[in-house]
Amino acid sequence: MGHDGDCFLVPGPVRMNQSCLDALSTPVITARGTEYRDVMAKLNSGLRYAFNLSPSSPERKNQSWTGSDGYKVIVVSGSGTAAMEMVMANRFRPNDRVLVPTNGKFGERVAEMGSRFCNVKNLKYEWGRAFDFGEIEEQLARGNWEALAICHNETSSGITQDAAELAEMCQRHNVAFILDGITSVGGLPVHPEQWGAEAVVVGAQKCTAGPSGIAAIAVNQHFIDRCNAIRNQGDSNSVYYLDILPALKKGDDDQTPWTPAINPAMGWAAALETLKEEGLENRWNRCASLAKGVRNLFTDLGFDLLADEYYRSSTVTAIMYPEGIDDSWRTKLKDDYNTQVIGAQDHLKGKMFRVGSMGETPVEEMIEGCNRMIACFKECGLELPDVDVKKYFE
Ligand SMILES: Cc1ncc(COP(=O)(O)O)c(C=O)c1O
């Protein structure tokens, strides 16, 4: 079976399935009634599954947001950035020292945003280069750090950090481990409990194939204790809408402090149901196999990939344009081949493109999309060897 119609191969927002779209168009309900609490319970339980946390009941009045591992999930009305800001603003005092190694745009954003709320040291590596673990270890060993915060899967450069290794370092040096998991949670292995992560953030529109504008955080008890202690000491950053304490008060009751994003929550809960039907590990594996196919195909075709070999992401692949090709190729691909990939950011703009392999993308769509990309490159004058695209995805 082939794939007809458009190929939408961007690293988020991804296509939403029909059950998610149907849920999004549910007639309005009130924010504080039992119907919405039912939605929250289902959403919380689905989120715990996506975060790879212990299960919880999807029924209202059953502490759907927590489980035997002690983590709690908090739904945030806003995109992933809002959820990340909620973490940084509430967890740290202005003088807390936080180490943020980065190798792309979103890590740098963690550092930039974090510096509004705490004392950030940004260890900047070139986009796509793996972190220097020796340097991070050396920094942590000097002591006096409150946390290490990373962008786990760097969507801008197609690199995934070795979170297990970094988690061990954090445990050795007794610092908190915070992850922007916006394009990793639901799409590649994430183990909050095993890593002792204090907070992990996810955005709905990425690997879980939900709607844009809603996000969530998984936090452990130590995180909660620190947020409370900092507030009691009177040494906290200014927050109001993103104050985590009211959100923590409302959680047991399947509620949020402000009017929730009601329909997006319904849509996301439906998308998470689809994730559960597929199985979390099956989704990780499907994303990994799509990304592997894209990597091997384009490498065989003679393209260079941006990210260091052993750290290449399973949910996004960053591919350099060869000599003579620029973003006009992407415009042509969209206009003439009904296929969308995404361009690059900042200094790499016009120099590379990125292919998303997250959400529910079927293999047939990826094969068709790759065939169209190759045809479009050839039409743009690039000489490429003949390849059997399908073979790369078997
Ligand atoms: C890794 C990562 N972090 C953060 C963001 C920002 O998330 P949002 O646009 O949902 O605020 C993105 C968006 O692409 C991302 O990929």
The ligand as an SDF file (V2000), in Angstrom:
LIG
                    3D

 16 16  0  0  0  0  0  0  0  0999 V2000
   13.3800   20.7030   21.7520 C   0  0  0  0  0  0  0  0  0  0  0  0
   12.4340   21.8390   21.7140 C   0  0  0  0  0  0  0  0  0  0  0  0
   12.3310   22.6280   22.7970 N   0  0  0  0  0  0  0  0  0  0  0  0
   11.4760   23.6660   22.8250 C   0  0  0  0  0  0  0  0  0  0  0  0
   10.6870   23.9660   21.7520 C   0  0  0  0  0  0  0  0  0  0  0  0
    9.7440   25.1170   21.8420 C   0  0  0  0  0  0  0  0  0  0  0  0
    8.4950   24.5680   22.0610 O   0  0  0  0  0  0  0  0  0  0  0  0
    7.1590   25.4070   21.7980 P   0  0  0  0  0  0  0  0  0  0  0  0
    7.2810   25.9630   20.4270 O   0  0  0  0  0  0  0  0  0  0  0  0
    6.0930   24.3460   21.9460 O   0  0  0  0  0  0  0  0  0  0  0  0
    7.0630   26.4480   22.8330 O   0  0  0  0  0  0  0  0  0  0  0  0
   10.7600   23.1930   20.6010 C   0  0  0  0  0  0  0  0  0  0  0  0
    9.9390   23.5060   19.4260 C   0  0  0  0  0  0  0  0  0  0  0  0
   10.2110   23.0890   18.3220 O   0  0  0  0  0  0  0  0  0  0  0  0
   11.6520   22.0950   20.5890 C   0  0  0  0  0  0  0  0  0  0  0  0
   11.7510   21.3120   19.5140 O   0  0  0  0  0  0  0  0  0  0  0  0
  1  2  1  0
  2  3  1  0
  2 15  2  0
  3  4  2  0
  4  5  1  0
  5  6  1  0
  5 12  2  0
  6  7  1  0
  7  8  1  0
  8  9  2  0
  8 10  1  0
  8 11  1  0
 12 13  1  0
 12 15  1  0
 13 14  2  0
 15 16  1  0
M  END
$$$$
